[in-house]
Structures are given as structure tokens and as C-alpha cells.
């Protein structure tokens, strides 16, 4: 394949569909390997990218950029709402998403000749021609790929034909990787990262799972029923999203796994395989209450009522796996320890405590964290009195 202008693209297509490319772990790795193969064959390629729209709670799409001479693939993430921003309106990628079949733009022109400002930015990178082509998936959805050269005069027509010929095979491979990435994103979003990994690894039958020791977090928004009766649907959803933002980030940042939002309640675990799991769970609870306090200050400035919640932390053995009907499963934790955490949280309003810890949880913290005992309490379904504690004022885990 010494001359790409006259080369048969069958070799590259075969490599994409049957060879080494199929064993590459991710789409960006495929892009890099393909570009290196094309440049080794003589194609004057200096820059290439592919851009995919995806299903993600924060992202509208992602772009991956290869540059000749660089080891790493550059990643650009476009958040939802980007289509209303100037960066999107001035991007040629928009043209493909809006239905244009292809673009070949010479960059050997004065900047003022360009209809879109992005062309001048790519020209400033030393490029002489920019080509934009659709990346069509099997479901008919259109994504995009770009190819640029820094050779004077741009691409030859035969080189353009070569790129177009290999695109269907490249598109198929990228689609496979994107679909897997979407599956991971959706599982991370709806069941949590660790649970998602279990599901993708094959734990999808009812009853499959394992018993693990874990620190258990159960929290509940106070007064939610009254709030729901006095607010519109949109106001209520906005309130809940603000509330869960305060709680979720501290948990996930410390390795906790959020398993379930139950109306206004949240269930999470910190596996005790991490010897610092209980300390991290308490840190997360203290930070969550601090974030809630900051949110309330903002809400009060806006004339809105403050919100409050109780957080219970317990430690014990849980069954972590699939439960449900034959056709509808939930990957979660169950067991007496989970029930006890929920019961302890119910004590928060009566004891005037924002955070309550069980004896089992407190014992795992050691003596480094100052705690205040709130005595023993009878709980529904629990035979013995349960000792509970709260962090002393100013305590940090």
C-alpha cells in the first residue's frame, strides 16, 4: 500500500472488521491505530476526530481528536445545552448533525473568507484542508468524523475516496464501542458503578449475588409529604434534585455506592473491604449536612423554606445482588442490617439529630472521632435496645 491514492481500501477494511482493530478496548484506541496505519501508508493525515452523540445525564456528546506526533487522544465533552451556545453554532460538526452529507473546506484562504470561526482555529493549527463526513450507525443515527491535512494543496481526490471507502467499517466498530459505553453510563446512572459492573459481568439472574460487610447509609427528607401537597410537580422535582445533589456527591467521592433513591430517601453502602469505609461514610454525612446548610441559606435568600434530613449510619452484613420478579429485577442490598439503618434514621426527628450512628458503626471508627451517646432505644422489629450516637459538635471523621 505504498500509494494511498491508488491503494485498495480492502486491506484496511479487513483490518477493521477482522483484524487487530476488533480487539482494541475503546473507540479512541481504534481512531489512533487507524490514523497511524493510514499515515504509515502515505496518507498526509495530520488531524482526525470522531464525534458521537450519546445517552448521558450530563453530556450531549463527546469528541475524540488524534493529532500526528501526539501519543494521547484529546477528549472534548459537550454538555446538554451546548446547541444554544456559540461554540456549537460556529462548529462545522453542527452541519452534519443537521443533515449535510459532507464538507470539504480549503483552509488556504484568508480568515475572513470562512463562514464559521472554527475553520480559522483549525487553520491556525497548520492545517490546509478540513473534511467532515457523517458517521452513520445501524439505527440510522448520524454522528460525525473529521479528517485534516497540513500538506499544501490539501487532500487528493483519491485520498478522499480512500477515507470514504473505509468509513462504513470504521463506523461499525465505533458503534459497538459506543453502545457498550452507553450501557455502562446508563448502569452507572441508574444502579451505581459497582452494581453496574456486577450486571455487565453476568450477574443478571434472580437470586445471584453475595453477602458482604458494609457500612450502610440511609437518609430521608423530613416533611416531604407536606411539601408535596403545597408545591407543583416541577417545584417538587427541583427541590428533590437540589436535595440529592447535596447528599450524592459526598458519598460517591469517597467510594460509596448509591443503590437507590426511594422517593425522598437514599440508600447507599460503603463496602468494608476498605478499612476506612466507616470513616469515609461519616465524612460524607458531615459534608452532606454542611452542603444542605449552604443550600438552605440560598433558599432562604430566595424566600423558600429550608429543608432538612436525617442520616443513619450502620455497619453489618448485607446481601448484595438481584431480587425481584422473573421479568423485573433490582440490584440492591437487603437484610436485617439495612432494615436497622432505616429504623435508626427514624429516630432522628425525635432526638433532634441530623446524623445518627449505630453501636456497630461507632465501634469501627475507633477512638479518634468524638461521639455523643444518645442512649438505648426500642425499635420496631428489633428485640434488643439499640444504642445510638451522634458526632459531637465540630467533629470530623
N, C-alpha and C positions, 0 to 999 in steps of 0.2 A: 504494500500500500504506500508506495513512495510518492505518488502524486494524488493528493486528495481530490483534485479537480477531475480526475478520470477514474478514481477508485470505485470499486463495487462496495456499497454500504453493507452488503450481506454479512461480511465478517464482523462488523460492529454489532449488527442486529443479533447475530448468533451469540456474540459475547454477552449482550444484554439479557437475552432470553434463556440461554442455555449454559453460559459460562460463569466466570468468576463473579460477574456483577450480581447474579442472583443470590450469592452468599454474603454480600455486603450487608452490614447490620442496619443501615439507615439511608434514607434518601439523599442527604448531603454527601455521604460517602460515595454513593453512586455518581452524583454530579462530578465530584472531584476525580474519580477514577476515569469517567468518560472523557472529561476535558484533557486529562493527561494523555489518554490514548489518542485523542484527536490531534493534539499538538505534536505528539511523537510521530504521527503520520504526516505531519507537514501543514496542518490547518493553522492559519495565522490567528489563532484564538488568544485573546488577552483577558477576556472577562466573560463570564456566563452566569446565569442565575435561573432559578425556577421559583414561582410564586404560587402558593396554594391557599385557597380559602378553606377554613376548617371549622369544625364544631368545637368551640371552646368558650367557657363562660366569660373570659376577658378578651379574647383575641378574635378579630375578624379574619386575619390571615397571617401567614409567615412567608418571608422571602429568604432564600439562601444564595449567597454570592461566592463564586470562585474567581480568583484573580491569579493569573500566571505569576509564578515565583513565590506565592504565599502558601504556607503549609495549612493554615486554618481556613475553614469556611466561615464567612461573615454571615451573621443572622440578623434579620430585621423583623421585628414583631409589630404588626399593625393592630391596634386595639379597636374595639367596636366604637363607632362614631368617626372613624378616620375618613370616611367618604364625605363628610361635611367639612373636612379640613383642606387647606390649600396644598399641603404636601401630596394629597391624593389627587386633587384636581389638576396638578401640574405634572403628574406621573403618567408616562405612556402606558403603564400597566392597566390603567383605567380603561384605555381604548379597547383592549382585548376583553376585559370583563364586560364591557358594554356592547360587544358583538363584532368588533372589527376583526377581519380574518388574519391579517399580518401587517407588519410595519417594517420598512427598510428606510432608515434615516441616515443620510450622509452627515457626518459631523465636521466635515471640512468646509464649513460655512461660517460666516460671522455670527456671533451670538444673537444678534438682533433678528436674524432670519428664522430662528426657531420659534415655533408656536408654543412649545412647552419649555419651561425653565429647566426641567430635568435634563434635557438634551445638553444644555450648556455645562451642567455639572458633570455629566459623563464625558463630554469633550475635554473638560479640564483634567480628567484622569489620563489623557493622552490617547483617547480612542478616536478612530477615524470613521467608523460606521457602527451603527446600532441596529440590531434586528430583533424584532419582537414577534413571537409566534404563539398561537394557542396551544395549550397542553390539554387535550380532550380526554376525559375519563370515560369509562364504560357506561356510566349512568347519564352521560350527555353533558355533565357539568364542565365548564370551561375554566381552566386555570391558565397560567402563562409561563413562558420561558423566554429568556433574552440571551443574545449572543453578540459579542462586540470584538472588533479587531483594532489594532493600532497600526496596521500596515497602510502606507499611503495608497489611496485609491479604494480602500475597503475590501470587501469580500468579492471574489469572482463568482459568477453565476453558478458555476459547477460546485463551488464550495457551499453555496446556499442550498443547492439541490441535495447535497450530501446531508446537511443538517436536517432538512425537511424529511428526508427519507428515513432517518433513524428515530425521528420524534415519536411515532406510534409505539415503538418498543420501549423507548425511554419513558414515555407516559405511563405505560402499563406497569413498569417497575415502580415508578414514583407513586402510582395509585395504590399499589399493595402496601408500601411503607406508610402512606398517609392514612389508609384505613386502619392499620394497626395503631398508629399514633392517636387517631380519633378514638378508638376503642379504649386505649389507656387513659386518655383525657377524660372520657365520659365516666369510666370506672372510678378514677381519682375523684371526680367531682361528686358522684352520687353515692359511692360506697366507701371512699377513702383509699389511699395509696396501697397500704398493706393488704387490705381486703381485696383490692383490685388485682394485686399480684397473685394472691391465692386463687382467684377466679380464673385468671389467664393461664395459670399453671395447671388447671384442670379440676379444681375443687368446685364442681358445679352440680353434684348430686345431693339430693336431700339427705341430711344427716352427716355429710362429710365435714370434718373439722378436727379440732384438737382442744385439749384443755391446757390453758396457760395461766401462769400467775401474772396478775396485772394490777396496777393502780387504776381505780375506776373513778371517773368524773361524771357526776350527774348534776345538772343545773336546770333551774326553772325560773321563768319570768314571773314576778309577782303581779297579781291584779290583772292578768291578761283577759279574763272573761269580761270584766267591766270595761276594759279598753276596747275590746272587740265590739261591744254594744254601742259605743259612743263615737266610733270612727268609721270612715268609709273604707272600702276594700283597699284602695291604693294607699291610704294613710296607714292602714294596719300593716300592709306588706312592707312599706318603707320603714316603719318602726321596727318590725322584726328583723329586717336586713341590717339596720343600724346596730341593733342589739347583738345579733350573731357575729357581726364584724368585730365587736369588742371582745367576744369570747374565743372565736375560732383562731385568729392569728396567734395569740399567745400559746395555744395548745399545739398547733401544727409546727410552729417554730422550734418547739422543744421536743419534737419527736412523738407527740401524741397523735392518736388516730381517732378522728371524729367518725363515729359509726352511724349516728342517726340524729336527725332533728325531728322531734316528736311534738308538732305544734309549736309551743313556745319553750320546749325543753331540749336539752342537748345531752347526748351520751357519748363519752369518749373513753379511751383507755391509753395507758402508758405501760407497755409490757415491761415486766420486772426483770427481763433479761438484761436491761440496762440498770445497773446497780444504783444509779442516780435518778431513777424514774420517779420516785415519790417526791424528791426534792424539786425536780422539774415540774411535776404536776402542781405543787404548791406555788412555785414561782409563777406558773401560768395563771393560777387562780388569783393571786395577788395582783398581777398585771391586768388581768381581765377586769377586776373591780376598779382599778385605777383608770382604765380606759372608759369604763362605764361612767365613772365620776366626771371625767372630762367631757363625755358626750352629754351628760346631764347639764353641765354648765352651759354648753352651747344650746341645748334645747330650752333652757330657762331664759336665755337671752332672746330666743325666738318666740317666747310666750308659750312654750309647750311644757307639758308636765314631765317631771323626772320619772325615770324607770329604775327598777331595782330587781335584783335576782339573788337567789341563794345558790351556793355551790357546795356540794358534798363530795368529799374525797375519801375513798375506802380502798383497801387492798385485800385481794383474795384470789382464789381460783375461779376462772370463768371458762365456759365452753364457747369457743370461738369458731363459728362455722355457719353452715347453711341450715336454716329452718324455714318451714312454710308448707304450702300445698305442693302438689305434684307439678303444677304449672307456674307457680309464682313463689319464688324464694327470696329470702332476705339473709344477707351475710352479716351477722351481728354477734353480740355476746349475750349469753343468758346464764342464769344460775343464781343461787342464793345471795352471792356477793353483790350482784347487780341489783337485786331487789332491796338489799340492805342499804346500798348507796342511795337509792331513791327514797327510802323511808327516812334516812338521816337528813336528806335535803328538806323534807317536810317539817323538820324541827326548826329550820332557820327563822321563820317569822316569829314563832313563839319565844325563841331565845334571843331575838334581836341580833342575830349573827349573819354576816354575809358569806362566811366560809366556815364550814364545819368539817372536822376530821374525825374519823373513827380511831379507836384504840389501835387497831391493826395497822392503820396508815401511820399514826403518830409514832408507833414503835420503830417503824422503818426509817424514820427521819433521824433517829439518834438524838443526842442531847444538844445539838448545835442550834436548834430552832426553838425560840421561846414560845411556849404554848400555854394557854389558859384552859384549865379544866372546867367544863360546864356540867359535870356530874353524870350520873347514870339515868337513862330514860327507857321507858317501856315503848316498844314499837310494835305495831300490828304485824302479826305473823312471826314475831321473834320471841323465843321463850325467855331468854335472859335479858336483864337490863343491858343497855348499850352505853358505854362511856363515850362521850364526845368532847372534843376540844376545838378551840379556835385559835388562830395565830394571835399572839399578843400584839398590842398596838405598835406599829412600826416594824413588825417582824418581816424579814425576808428569808426565803428558803436558801 
